[in-house]
Amino acid sequence: MPQDLSHQNLRGCSFKGQNLAWANFNYSDIRGADFTGAELTSANFSHAQAGLQHRWIVGLLVTSCLLLAISGIFSGYSAYFITLILDHKNSENFSAGLTSLIVVTIFFSTVIRKGLLLGLGTGLASGIIIGAIIGVTTRTGFGAVIGVGVITASVTAIGAFAKAFAVALAMSVAEFIGGFIGVIVAIAASFIAATTVAQAGSFIINENIPGYVAGAIALFSSYIGWSAFKKSQEDSWISSFAITFATTRGTSFRNANLTKAKFCQALLKSTDLRSSILIDTCWHKARKINDIRPGITYLKYEQLREVLVTGQGQEKIFDRQDLRGVNLKGANLIDASFIGTDLSHANLQDADLSRAKLVQTQLDGTDFTGATLTGAYIEDWNITTDTNFDRVRCECVYMRLPTPDNPDPHRKPDNRQEVFGDGEFGDFIKPIFDTLDLYHSQGVDPRAIAISFKQLAENHPEADLRIVGMEVRGEDKFLLRAKTAAMADKSELSAEYFNTYNQTKGLPEPEIKLLLAEKDNQIRRLENMVMTALERPSFYSNVEQVGFMTNNPGGFSVGGSVDGDINNVQGENNQQRVSNKSSNFNLQGAQFAGGLVDAETVNAQQIGGNITNYTTEQKQNLAEAAAEIQQLLNQLGQNYPTNTPLEKQIAVTEALKQIDSNPTLKARVIGALKSGGTEALKELIDHPLVNILLATLEGWQDAE
């Protein structure tokens, strides 16, 4: 039974390593409590008060004041060196004072604009340079003036850091009161130190003047601490350093499992959450969440902390952040950007992601139940079978990011007058899972692709590789997508494929021809399809057009599906026979599996044989189709060069247009292909474009 520890005083208690799943700490005082390594799944810390106990707050304030008092000595020396400029009778003192004044001015102006660390470097450099210039100009002790400049920069920087850290520490434990006390102590200590140093110095002036200067220096240093506490980007490290000290004795959830825990309206000041598990943890309206020690959890992102507390993330940018397991339930994320962000296992239930950029976003196990995705940009997002799209509200999405020329790129549904109905988006976006994506860029080689994929299929029959998509991206990029067995190691398959592909691309032509000789037909068929996809991207752009591979160990098919059971057996004279055990099977798919099937005769010749086994009507149809295609290609050859792959595809595209515009010829060609006459047409047509043309026409056959 879950423990009920609500409304209790648990200050300083140790729950280290305990199992407190589902425990109720509602309204409890857990300041100084230790939950290190505890199991706190679904625990409720709503309205709880975490942080430091009173005695540790007092102790840290005293430590801060002591540090401020000590740092006042450094400010006192800085002020004393500056006031030496008032000694006009002694040129060395005047030079040293002028150098100190310029160095301190440069130091603080740099600190305010660029931060303390850069200010230190600039101050030391300016001390040397300014000291040298003034020493030469005034003809005083060259080395002495440089030394004063460097010492001034050093003591000023040390004093400024000590004061900034002390003020930030005081504010982190006692906020405004601590900061106010720290500033008063800093100014008072600096004034006393400066006047004391002035009285002890050989240059006797009004001892209050160094005190005033020291007070100004202390005030500037305190400002640095204040800005650091307010999370100034330049000096945020000071605040982090102060929070590290402040959380040492605060409430600790280090290494605790806080999955689905609730911290609604809890006070989290000085809380240690390093290395804790924060999956689906609720932070709604949590207080002082910026004063925690987050470690490497997603709470390290300041902008995200604000959204977790307020639920308002409109137009916020979270690009490339690790937000795994974050709870953004019901958040307003309209126009937010998550480009390259890891949102795996995140809770986005009922969130409004209208027009959100989810480009290349990792969404494994992400829960979109009831979320709004209308107008979202989902280019290359990574969703899996565990991504939940139940009851998602979405009228349309965009498959690419917008550009000035195309503000609505690749809209789905394609018809801008249509929208997704209730529940339709989930059905539309359901991905093809367990796919191997082989992405090629820079000098795509269709022949090397065909050889490499064939080799991969032969080496890994257990992977059940089936090509399901080809896509051209940009000017010279190509994606080959293959479905695999669920347990296939895609990383290993991809590495092996590209190793073969890169080796094949570098082979000399004679060796490539030897590779092609063994399984020339299957490889060339895939090569032609890749070339067609490269030159005519719209042709092989989706699964329906490309089809699936048959389950053929050591081989592959890419043109259709085989509904029946097709077995390859060896006959006499090495002729292949294909027994059709079902009346419904796709001829083209069977052909890719390794044999050419004749719809009317089972005893077809090997690929590359003659056409003697065709019926009289089929022979006549094949001859007429071949003659017309031959004539068409010859005519086009007079007007279209065919020296490069691009020129060849242009000529083929024109041929396709003319065939498509001639219904009689189109019907005759498709009829010939349906009767299994692809190889016969190749024999009858003598033209270098025949392979590309017929590979494309077979896609028409599938469409028919």
C-alpha positions, 0 to 999 in steps of 0.5 A: 500500500502506498505510504501517505506522508502528506502534511508532515515535517520531514526536514532532514529525514533520510529516505536514501535507496527506499522504495517509495513508489506512489507515496504521497508527500503532498504539502510536506516539508522535505527541506534537507531530506535525502532521497538519493537513489530512491524509487519514487515512481508516481510519487506526489510532491505537489505543494511540498517545500524542498530546499535548505533548512534554516540553519544551513541558510544562516551558515551560507549567509555568514560564509558569504559575508566573510568572503565579501569582507575578505574580497574588500581588501582586494578592492581597497588596494585597487582603489588605492592604486587608482587614487595615486593619480591625484599625486601630481608632484610624483610622476611615478605615482601619477603614472601608476594611478593613471594606468590603474584607472584605465585598467580598471575602467577597461576591466569593468566595461568588458565584464559588463558586456562580455563577462568576467572571464574575458574581462580578466584577460582583457584587464591583464593585457591592458595592464601590460600595454597601457603601463608600457605606453604610459611608462614611455610617455611620462619617462617614469619607471617602465617596469614599475608602471607595468607592474602596477597595471598588472597588479591592479588588474589581478586584485580587481579581478580577484575581488570582483569574482569573490564579491560576485560569487558571494552575492550570487550565493547570498541571493540563491539562499535568501534572494533579495534579503541575502543580496541586499545584505551582501551588497552592504557588507561588500561596500562597507568592507571595501571602504574600510580596507581602502581607507586603511591602506591609504592611511598606511601608504606614503602618499597622504591624501584624504583617506575617504577618497580611496574608500569611495572608489573602493565602494564603487568597485564593490558596487560594480562587483555586486552587480556582476553577482546579481546579473549572474544570479539572474542567469546572465549568459556571460556569467551564468557559470558564477550562478551555477557555482553558487547553486552548487554550494547552495544545494549541498545540504538541500533536498537531494533527489540524486539518482532517484527514479522520479518517473511520473512523479508530480511536483505541481506547485512544489517549492524546489529551491536548492534541490539536487536533481542530478542523474535522476530519472525524469520520465513523464514528470510533472512540473506544472507551476513548480516554484523556484525551478531555476534554482535547482541543480539539474545536472545533465537532465533536460531541466538544464535548459532554462527555456524548457523549465519555463515551459514546463512550469507555465505550459506556454511554449509558443514560438520557442526554439528547442532545436537539437535538445535532448528532451527524452521523457519530458512532460509537455501535456497540454502545453501551447507549442504553436509554431515551436521548433523541435528540429533535430530534437529527441522527444522519445517517450515524451508526453505530448498529450493534448498539446497544441503543436499547430505549425510546429517544426518536427523536422528530423525529430526523434519520436520513438514512444512519444504520446500524441494522444489528443494533440493538435498537429494541424500545419505541422512540418514533419520532414524526416521525423522518426516515428515508430510502432510505439508512437501513439497518434490516438485521437490526434486532431490534424487537418493537414501536414507538410512534408517539407519546411516552407521556403519563400517560393513555396510556403506550403511545401508537399501538403498532405492531403494534396488537395488544398480544399481537403482536410483529414477527418477525425482519426484519419491522420493516424491512418495516413501517417502510419509508417512502414516500420522495420525499414533499411534506409540506404541514403546515397549522395554525391555521384550516385552510381545505379550499377553499383547500387544494384550490385551492392544490394544484390550482394547484400540480399545473398549474404543475408537471406534471413533479413528478408530484404524487400525494396519498398521505395526509391526517392530522389532528394535534391540534385544528386541524392538518392534514397533506397528503402528496403523492408527487413525482418523485424530482428535484422541488424539494420546498422550492420546491413547498412555498413556492409551495403555501403562498404560493398557500394564504395568498393564497387564504385572504385572498381575498373570497368573489366572487374565490374563486367565480371560481377555483372556476368554472373547475375546480369539480368537481375542486377541490370533490371534494378540498375534500370529502375534506379536510373529511371528513378534518378531521372524521373523522380515521380515514377518510383516515389512511393511503395505502391509503385515500387512494390515488394520483394518476394521471399527469395533467399539469395535473390530479390524482386522489386516490381510487384507482389507474388500472391501464390506460392512460387517455387524455383526448381532446376530442370534439364539443360539448366532450364528454370521451371516455375510451378504456379500453385495459385491461379493468382500471382503477379508475373513480373514479381515471379520474373524478378524472383529468378525465372520468366513465367509464361502465363500459358506455358509452364515450360518457358525458356531461360531469360534471353531465349527465343519466343518459340513458346508463345502462341501465334497471337502473342507472337504477332502482338510482340512483333508488332509492338517491337516494330513500332517501338523500334521505329519510334526509338529510331526517330527519336534518335535523330533528334535526341542525343543519348550519350549521357544517362540524363540524355538517355532519360530525356529520350525515354521520357519523350518515347513514353509520352508518344506511347501514352498518347497512342492508345492502340500502341500503349495497349499492344505494349502492355499486352505484350508485357503482361504475356511475359514478353519483356525479354522477347521485346529486348531481343526483337528491339535493337536500340541502346534505350530499350532496357530503360524504356521497358523497365519504365513500361513495366511500371505502367503494367503494374498501374494497369 
